[in-house]
Amino acid sequence: MIVLKEQETAQNLYATISGCGADTIILIDEETNDETIIETIFSIDKYYAVASVILPIKQKKFYTLIIKNGEEIVYRDVIFCTNQTIETYTINKNVYTSNVSNNDFIIYE
């Protein structure tokens, strides 16, 4: 799984592709099934294909990522979008509320 941020500037997308090139990114929103096709140029950096792209992703959403070279699928993964820092990321942030109690109890005899 790839974790990216929602932002208006380009992000580097790294992928270990099969084959020698890639030219298309397909993003599928897993909630709505909307598909976005992005034509881009990948460069090779050691073992990775790298593309610097602006992705139309929104926070707290999952996307299926498909990278193609022509008609051939060369990479497939899942993207999760969050603006929380990765080191402190928690799925329960601002969700859990503790139950406050004074521990009073009544005994009936």
GIPE-V74360 format. One record per pair of residues at least 4 apart in sequence whose ideal C-beta (glycine too) atoms are under 8 Angstrom apart, sorted by sequence separation. I is the first residue (numbers start at 1). J is the second residue. D is the distance in whole Angstrom. If there is no record, write none. Layout:
i;j;d
I;J;D
I;J;D
This chain:
i;j;d
7;11;7
17;21;8
29;33;7
44;48;7
45;49;8
57;61;7
68;72;6
84;88;6
85;89;7
89;93;8
92;96;5
17;22;5
28;33;7
29;34;5
44;49;6
45;50;5
68;73;6
69;74;5
84;89;5
5;11;7
28;34;7
29;35;8
43;49;7
44;50;8
57;63;6
67;73;7
68;74;6
84;90;8
4;11;6
15;22;7
28;35;5
29;36;8
42;49;4
43;50;5
66;73;6
67;74;6
82;89;6
27;35;7
28;36;8
42;50;6
43;51;8
67;75;4
4;13;8
26;35;6
27;36;4
42;51;5
66;75;7
67;76;8
84;93;7
26;36;7
41;51;7
65;75;7
66;76;5
2;13;7
26;37;5
27;38;7
40;51;5
65;76;7
13;25;7
25;37;7
26;38;8
64;76;7
65;77;5
24;37;6
25;38;4
40;53;5
64;77;8
65;78;7
24;38;7
64;78;6
65;79;5
24;39;6
25;40;6
38;53;6
63;78;7
64;79;8
23;39;7
24;40;7
62;78;6
63;79;4
23;40;7
38;55;7
62;79;7
63;80;8
23;41;7
49;67;7
62;80;6
63;81;7
23;42;7
61;80;8
62;81;8
22;42;5
36;56;6
61;81;5
21;42;7
60;81;7
57;79;7
59;81;5
60;82;7
58;81;6
59;82;6
55;79;8
57;81;4
59;83;6
17;42;8
42;67;8
25;51;7
49;75;8
15;42;8
22;49;5
21;49;8
25;53;7
27;55;7
22;51;8
27;56;7
25;55;8
27;57;7
31;61;6
14;45;8
16;47;6
30;61;7
31;62;8
16;48;6
17;49;5
29;61;7
30;62;4
15;48;6
16;49;8
30;63;6
14;48;5
15;49;5
29;63;6
30;64;6
14;49;7
15;50;8
28;63;6
14;50;6
27;63;5
28;64;4
13;50;7
27;64;7
12;50;6
13;51;5
27;65;6
28;66;7
12;51;7
13;52;8
26;65;7
12;52;5
13;53;6
25;65;7
26;66;4
11;52;7
25;66;8
26;67;8
10;52;5
11;53;7
13;55;8
25;67;6
26;68;7
10;53;6
11;54;7
24;67;7
10;54;5
11;55;7
24;68;4
9;54;7
22;67;5
23;68;7
24;69;8
8;54;7
22;68;7
23;69;6
22;69;5
23;70;7
21;69;5
30;78;8
20;69;8
17;67;6
19;69;6
4;55;7
6;57;6
6;58;6
15;67;6
17;69;7
22;74;5
27;79;7
4;57;6
6;59;5
19;72;7
21;74;8
22;75;7
19;74;5
18;74;5
17;74;4
18;75;7
17;75;5
16;75;7
15;75;4
15;77;7
2;65;7
2;77;6
4;79;6
6;81;5
1;77;7
2;78;7
3;79;8
4;80;8
5;81;7
1;78;5
2;79;5
3;80;5
4;81;6
5;82;7
6;83;6
1;79;7
2;80;7
3;81;8
5;83;5
1;80;6
3;82;6
3;86;6
3;89;8
